[in-house]
């Protein structure tokens, strides 16, 4: 897969993974934005009885890697994957599987100060048409603040931590581009 790169942007909910991924996609011609959460939406209805969180369903991890593999086998110079996976065992298993693909693999963990992350989540409206659902999602995301730091403290070999506190998406994008293999951002 000469010249193909897969960039996994991990981090707390609300830290800016998707925003950064969209910025990178706009900067890197021909790149693909791959959000495995949509795979989760597809399997969620099948798993609600057995697995409240689709990430707990073993096939979801397999699908995540299989789809990434198919995308990098395409003509994309880079596949950008924003996805929060903060369970250390699951994250390590997926990172290992992705790292074994015949590609350049960049594994990034976005971090933010708890107060800034709380402000980002509080100001982010996910479901403007459904205030009750939005409030529930906000509370859920707020309850998980600090998970990325705990993951980093538990050990993430090969992961590049990037502190987003006080930084703009343009500044973060510059940092990300500096981490990419040259072939991916010609």
C-alpha positions as CSV (number, residue, x, y, z in Angstrom):
1,X,0.0,0.0,0.0
2,X,2.8,2.4,-0.9
3,X,1.8,5.9,0.1
4,X,-1.4,5.1,1.9
5,X,-1.9,6.3,5.5
6,X,-4.5,5.7,8.1
7,X,-4.8,8.3,10.8
8,X,-6.8,7.3,13.9
9,X,-7.9,10.4,16.0
10,X,-9.0,9.2,19.4
11,X,-9.9,11.1,22.5
12,X,-12.6,12.1,24.9
13,X,-16.1,12.8,23.6
14,X,-16.2,16.5,22.6
15,X,-12.5,17.0,22.4
16,X,-12.7,17.9,18.7
17,X,-11.9,14.7,16.8
18,X,-14.4,15.1,14.1
19,X,-13.8,18.8,13.7
20,X,-10.1,18.1,13.2
21,X,-10.7,15.1,10.9
22,X,-12.9,17.3,8.7
23,X,-10.3,20.0,8.5
24,X,-7.6,17.4,7.6
25,X,-9.9,16.0,4.9
26,X,-10.3,19.5,3.4
27,X,-6.5,20.0,3.3
28,X,-5.5,16.6,1.9
29,X,-6.7,16.0,-1.6
30,X,-8.4,12.7,-2.2
31,X,-8.5,11.7,1.5
32,X,-11.4,9.8,3.0
33,X,-13.2,10.5,6.3
34,X,-14.1,7.2,7.9
35,X,-16.2,7.3,11.1
36,X,-16.7,3.8,12.5
37,X,-19.4,5.1,14.8
38,X,-21.7,4.7,11.8
39,X,-20.9,1.0,11.8
40,X,-22.0,1.1,15.4
41,X,-25.3,2.7,14.5
42,X,-25.9,-0.1,12.0
43,X,-25.3,-2.9,14.5
44,X,-26.8,-1.1,17.6
45,X,-30.4,-2.3,17.0
46,X,-29.1,-5.9,16.7
47,X,-27.1,-5.6,20.0
48,X,-29.3,-3.6,22.4
49,X,-30.5,-6.7,24.2
50,X,-27.1,-8.3,24.5
51,X,-24.7,-5.3,24.5
52,X,-25.9,-1.8,25.6
53,X,-22.8,-0.3,23.9
54,X,-22.1,-1.4,20.4
55,X,-18.4,-1.3,21.0
56,X,-18.8,-4.2,23.4
57,X,-20.0,-6.4,20.5
58,X,-16.9,-8.2,19.2
59,X,-17.9,-8.1,15.6
60,X,-18.0,-4.3,15.7
61,X,-14.2,-4.2,16.2
62,X,-13.8,-6.7,13.4
63,X,-15.9,-4.6,11.1
64,X,-14.0,-1.4,12.0
65,X,-10.7,-3.0,11.0
66,X,-12.2,-4.7,7.8
67,X,-13.7,-1.4,6.6
68,X,-10.4,0.4,7.3
69,X,-8.5,-2.2,5.4
70,X,-10.9,-1.9,2.3
71,X,-10.6,1.9,2.4
72,X,-6.8,1.9,2.5
73,X,-6.8,-0.6,-0.4
74,X,-8.7,2.0,-2.4
75,X,-7.0,5.0,-4.1
76,X,-7.2,7.2,-1.1
77,X,-3.8,8.7,-0.1
78,X,-5.1,9.0,3.5
79,X,-8.0,7.6,5.5
80,X,-8.9,9.7,8.5
81,X,-10.7,7.9,11.3
82,X,-12.1,9.9,14.2
83,X,-13.3,7.4,16.8
84,X,-13.4,7.4,20.6
85,X,-12.2,4.1,22.0
86,X,-11.2,4.5,25.6
87,X,-11.3,1.0,26.9
88,X,-7.6,0.1,27.2
89,X,-7.9,-3.6,26.1
90,X,-10.2,-2.8,23.1
91,X,-8.1,0.2,22.1
92,X,-4.9,-1.9,22.2
93,X,-6.5,-4.8,20.2
94,X,-7.8,-2.4,17.5
95,X,-4.5,-0.4,17.3
96,X,-2.6,-3.6,16.9
97,X,-4.9,-4.8,14.1
98,X,-4.7,-1.5,12.3
99,X,-1.0,-1.3,12.8
100,X,-0.6,-4.7,11.1
101,X,-2.1,-3.4,7.9
102,X,0.3,-2.7,5.1
103,X,0.1,1.1,5.5
104,X,1.5,4.0,7.4
105,X,-0.5,4.1,10.6
106,X,-0.7,7.3,12.8
107,X,-2.4,6.8,16.2
108,X,-3.2,10.1,17.9
109,X,-4.9,10.7,21.2
110,X,-6.4,14.2,21.6
111,X,-6.5,15.6,25.2
112,X,-7.9,18.7,26.7
113,X,-8.0,20.3,30.1
114,X,-11.1,19.2,32.0
115,X,-12.6,22.7,32.3
116,X,-12.1,23.4,28.6
117,X,-13.6,20.0,27.6
118,X,-16.6,20.7,29.9
119,X,-17.1,24.0,28.2
120,X,-16.9,22.5,24.7
121,X,-19.4,19.8,25.6
122,X,-21.8,22.3,27.3
123,X,-21.7,24.6,24.2
124,X,-22.0,21.8,21.7
125,X,-25.6,21.1,20.6
126,X,-25.9,17.7,19.0
127,X,-29.7,17.4,18.7
128,X,-31.2,20.9,18.3
129,X,-34.6,19.3,17.3
130,X,-34.7,17.3,20.5
131,X,-33.6,19.2,23.7
132,X,-34.3,16.3,26.0
133,X,-32.1,13.9,23.9
134,X,-29.4,16.7,23.6
135,X,-29.4,17.1,27.4
136,X,-29.0,13.3,27.9
137,X,-26.2,13.1,25.4
138,X,-24.5,16.1,27.1
139,X,-24.7,14.5,30.5
140,X,-23.4,11.2,29.2
141,X,-20.4,13.0,27.5
142,X,-19.7,15.1,30.6
143,X,-19.6,11.9,32.8
144,X,-16.7,10.6,30.7
145,X,-14.4,13.6,31.0
146,X,-10.9,12.5,31.8
147,X,-11.1,9.0,30.2
148,X,-8.5,9.9,27.6
149,X,-6.0,10.9,30.2
150,X,-6.6,7.7,32.2
151,X,-6.1,5.7,29.0
152,X,-2.8,7.5,28.3
153,X,-1.7,6.9,31.9
154,X,-2.5,3.2,31.5
155,X,-0.1,3.1,28.6
156,X,-0.7,3.4,24.8
157,X,2.5,2.4,23.0
158,X,2.8,4.1,19.6
159,X,0.1,6.7,20.4
160,X,1.0,10.4,19.9
161,X,-0.8,12.5,22.6
162,X,-1.8,16.0,21.5
163,X,-3.1,18.6,24.0
164,X,-5.8,20.6,22.3
165,X,-6.3,23.0,25.3
166,X,-6.4,26.6,24.1
167,X,-5.5,25.6,20.5
168,X,-7.5,26.3,17.3
169,X,-8.4,23.7,14.8
170,X,-5.9,25.4,12.4
171,X,-3.1,24.9,14.9
172,X,-4.1,21.3,15.6
173,X,-4.2,20.7,11.9
174,X,-0.7,22.0,11.4
175,X,0.5,19.6,14.2
176,X,-1.3,16.7,12.6
177,X,0.1,17.4,9.2
178,X,3.6,17.4,10.7
179,X,3.0,13.8,11.9
180,X,1.9,12.5,8.6
181,X,4.0,10.5,6.2
182,X,5.1,12.7,3.3
183,X,3.3,10.5,0.8
184,X,0.0,11.3,2.4
185,X,0.1,15.0,2.1
186,X,1.7,15.7,-1.2
